[in-house]
Amino acid sequence: MQKILFEKLKEAFASVLPITLIVLLVSHTPLVSFSVKEQIVFSISAVFLIVGIGLFNLGADLAMTPMGAYVGSGLTKSRRLLLLVSVCFVMGVLITVAEPDLSVLAEQVKNAVKPGLLIATIGVGVGLFLLLAILKIVFKKDLSAIIIFFYMVLFMLGMLMVSVGRNAFVPLAFDSGGVTTGPITVPFIMALGVGVAGAIGGKNASENSFGLIALCSVGPIIALMGLVVFSKGDLTYELSTAAYSVEASLGEHFLPTIWEVAKKYLWLWR
């Protein structure tokens, strides 16, 4: 276990170090003016980020990935298509709702869209497109044709948003697609696709599971665009400045989060 954890920490270190060095290097140029306190806080946060990513990847490999593969394989072997797509839709919604980056996004635009409505809309979008991705695997359809079609729909909705004066929400809609690249969603969706494709079999079983994340990323974008286009009233939003305050982040988020994580680990090790 310790050897595996060390490998995960090395992977996290190799991923975070280049970005950390670039930010610190740019902070000493006229392009960005970071105070000494901000640089220290950023460096400490990078260390915690490495530890957090390493621990999460360890947990994903030991639990989430095998669980997703077993669920996909078991549901497919049951030969009940309705059960398969229903469970995949529900799990897609629940996993997306659990994404921490989605909660942050909803909090930043809460003045324009209710956080619960935004989270539910994006969750349903991911769930529907995960369902579609599973059907693509089951019926062995061409991925490129499906993606091209839905990206055409996406860009048409984007132009419609601009034409009705909702262009400020176009970047927000594309940001919402980032939830499918979150640390919770990616391992489970990929493992689910591998499990379904492996249970179906065939000489191209490994290729059939390819592209699930790409297809699921379109879902929340289209869902949020549809919500904005068909909403009434003046929709404007401003990013919360408190999210960028070092004092607010330490007092309101960092210390309480550390305490919650510590309580959970103490409970597990009782």
C-alpha positions in Angstrom: 0.0 0.0 0.0 2.8 2.4 0.9 4.6 1.7 -2.4 1.4 2.4 -4.4 0.8 5.6 -2.4 4.3 6.8 -3.1 3.8 6.2 -6.8 0.6 8.2 -6.8 2.3 11.1 -4.9 5.1 11.0 -7.5 2.5 11.3 -10.3 0.8 14.1 -8.6 4.1 15.9 -8.0 5.0 15.6 -11.6 1.6 17.0 -12.7 1.5 20.0 -10.2 5.1 21.0 -10.2 5.3 22.5 -13.7 2.2 24.7 -13.2 3.4 25.8 -9.8 6.8 26.8 -11.1 5.2 28.7 -14.1 2.9 30.6 -11.8 5.7 31.5 -9.3 7.9 32.5 -12.2 5.2 34.8 -13.8 4.6 36.3 -10.4 8.1 37.9 -10.5 7.4 39.6 -13.8 5.6 42.9 -14.5 2.6 40.8 -15.9 1.3 39.8 -12.4 1.8 41.4 -9.0 1.6 38.8 -6.3 2.3 39.8 -2.7 4.7 37.8 -0.6 1.8 36.4 1.4 0.0 35.3 -1.7 3.1 33.5 -3.0 3.5 31.7 0.3 -0.1 30.7 0.4 0.0 29.5 -3.2 3.1 27.4 -2.5 1.6 25.8 0.6 -1.6 25.1 -1.3 0.4 23.4 -4.1 1.9 21.0 -1.5 -1.6 20.2 -0.1 -2.8 19.8 -3.7 -0.1 17.2 -4.4 -1.0 15.2 -1.3 -4.7 15.5 -2.0 -4.4 14.3 -5.6 -2.1 11.5 -4.6 -4.6 10.2 -2.0 -7.6 10.6 -4.3 -5.9 8.8 -7.1 -5.1 6.0 -4.7 -8.7 5.8 -3.6 -9.9 5.9 -7.2 -7.7 3.0 -8.3 -8.6 0.9 -5.3 -12.4 1.6 -5.2 -14.0 3.8 -7.8 -12.4 2.3 -10.9 -13.1 -1.4 -10.0 -16.6 -0.4 -8.8 -17.4 1.3 -12.1 -16.1 -1.6 -14.1 -18.1 -4.2 -12.0 -21.3 -2.1 -12.3 -20.9 -1.8 -16.0 -20.1 -5.4 -16.6 -22.8 -6.7 -14.2 -25.6 -4.6 -15.7 -24.6 -5.5 -19.3 -24.5 -9.2 -18.5 -28.0 -9.0 -17.1 -29.2 -8.4 -20.7 -31.7 -5.8 -19.5 -31.2 -2.7 -21.6 -33.7 -0.5 -19.8 -32.1 -1.4 -16.4 -28.6 -0.6 -17.9 -29.5 2.8 -19.3 -31.7 3.8 -16.2 -28.9 3.0 -13.7 -26.3 4.8 -15.9 -28.5 7.9 -16.1 -29.0 8.0 -12.3 -25.3 7.4 -11.6 -24.3 10.1 -14.1 -26.5 12.6 -12.3 -25.4 11.6 -8.8 -21.7 11.6 -9.7 -21.9 15.0 -11.3 -23.8 16.5 -8.4 -21.0 15.2 -6.1 -18.3 17.1 -8.1 -16.7 19.8 -5.9 -15.9 22.0 -8.9 -19.5 22.2 -9.8 -20.4 23.5 -6.4 -17.8 26.2 -6.8 -19.1 27.2 -10.2 -22.7 27.3 -8.8 -21.6 29.5 -5.9 -19.9 32.0 -8.2 -23.0 32.6 -10.3 -25.6 32.3 -7.6 -26.8 35.8 -8.2 -28.0 34.9 -11.7 -28.9 31.2 -11.4 -30.0 29.3 -8.3 -27.2 26.9 -7.3 -29.6 24.0 -7.0 -31.1 24.6 -10.4 -27.7 24.9 -12.0 -26.3 21.8 -10.4 -29.5 19.8 -11.3 -29.4 21.0 -14.9 -25.8 20.1 -15.4 -26.3 16.8 -13.6 -29.2 15.8 -15.9 -27.1 16.9 -18.9 -24.3 14.5 -18.0 -26.7 11.7 -17.1 -28.5 11.9 -20.5 -25.3 11.9 -22.4 -23.8 9.1 -20.3 -26.9 7.2 -21.2 -26.3 8.0 -24.9 -22.7 7.0 -24.6 -23.6 3.6 -23.2 -26.2 3.1 -26.0 -23.4 3.9 -28.4 -21.3 1.2 -26.9 -24.1 -1.3 -26.9 -25.2 -0.8 -30.5 -21.6 -0.1 -31.6 -22.3 3.2 -33.3 -19.8 5.6 -34.8 -18.5 8.1 -32.2 -17.4 10.8 -34.6 -20.8 11.2 -36.3 -22.5 11.5 -32.9 -20.0 14.1 -31.6 -20.2 16.2 -34.9 -24.0 16.2 -34.7 -24.2 17.4 -31.1 -21.4 20.0 -31.6 -23.5 21.4 -34.4 -26.4 21.6 -32.1 -24.2 23.2 -29.4 -22.9 26.0 -31.7 -26.4 26.7 -33.0 -27.6 27.1 -29.4 -24.5 29.4 -28.8 -25.5 31.6 -31.7 -29.1 31.7 -30.4 -27.9 32.8 -27.0 -25.9 35.7 -28.6 -28.9 36.7 -30.7 -31.2 36.9 -27.7 -28.7 38.9 -25.7 -27.5 36.1 -23.4 -24.0 36.0 -24.8 -22.5 36.6 -21.2 -23.5 33.0 -20.4 -21.7 31.4 -23.3 -18.4 31.1 -21.4 -20.3 29.8 -18.4 -22.0 27.1 -20.5 -18.6 25.9 -21.9 -17.2 26.0 -18.3 -19.9 23.7 -17.2 -18.5 21.1 -19.5 -15.5 21.0 -17.3 -17.4 19.0 -14.6 -17.0 15.9 -16.7 -13.2 16.2 -16.3 -13.4 16.4 -12.6 -11.6 13.9 -10.2 -14.8 12.0 -9.3 -16.5 11.8 -12.7 -13.6 10.7 -15.0 -12.5 7.5 -13.2 -16.0 6.2 -12.7 -17.3 7.0 -16.3 -14.2 5.6 -17.9 -14.4 2.4 -15.8 -18.1 2.1 -16.5 -17.5 2.3 -20.2 -14.7 -0.3 -20.0 -16.9 -2.6 -18.0 -19.8 -2.4 -20.5 -17.6 -2.7 -23.6 -15.8 -5.7 -22.0 -19.1 -7.5 -21.2 -20.4 -7.0 -24.8 -17.1 -8.2 -26.2 -16.1 -8.3 -29.8 -12.8 -7.7 -31.5 -13.1 -3.9 -31.1 -14.2 -4.0 -27.4 -11.5 -1.7 -26.2 -12.2 0.8 -28.9 -16.0 0.9 -28.2 -15.3 2.4 -24.7 -13.3 5.2 -26.2 -14.7 8.8 -26.2 -17.1 8.6 -23.3 -15.7 11.6 -21.5 -15.7 13.6 -24.8 -19.4 12.8 -25.4 -20.4 13.4 -21.8 -18.7 16.8 -21.9 -21.3 18.0 -24.5 -24.2 17.2 -22.2 -23.9 19.9 -19.5 -23.0 22.6 -22.1 -26.2 21.9 -24.2 -28.3 21.6 -21.0 -27.1 24.9 -19.6 -27.5 26.7 -22.9 -31.1 25.4 -23.1 -31.8 26.6 -19.6 -30.5 30.1 -20.4 -32.2 30.4 -23.8 -35.6 29.4 -22.4 -35.3 31.4 -19.2 -37.1 34.7 -18.8 -36.0 37.9 -17.1 -32.7 39.8 -16.8 -29.8 37.3 -16.3 -26.6 38.9 -15.2 -23.9 37.7 -12.9 -20.7 38.8 -11.3 -18.0 36.5 -9.9 -17.7 36.7 -6.1 -14.6 38.6 -5.0 -14.7 36.6 -1.7 -13.6 33.5 -3.6 -10.2 35.2 -4.3 -9.6 36.5 -0.8 -6.8 34.7 1.0 -8.3 35.5 4.5 -11.8 34.3 3.5 -10.5 31.1 1.9 -8.5 30.2 5.0 -11.2 31.1 7.4 -14.3 29.9 5.6 -13.0 26.9 3.5 -9.6 25.6 4.4 -9.7 25.1 8.1 -13.3 23.7 8.2 -12.5 21.3 5.4 -9.4 20.1 7.2 -11.5 19.5 10.3 -14.2 17.6 8.3 -11.6 15.4 6.6 -9.9 14.7 9.9 -13.2 13.6 11.5 -13.9 11.2 8.7 -10.5 9.6 8.9 -10.7 9.3 12.7 -14.1 7.6 12.3 -12.8 5.2 9.6 -9.8 4.2 11.8 -11.7 3.6 15.0 
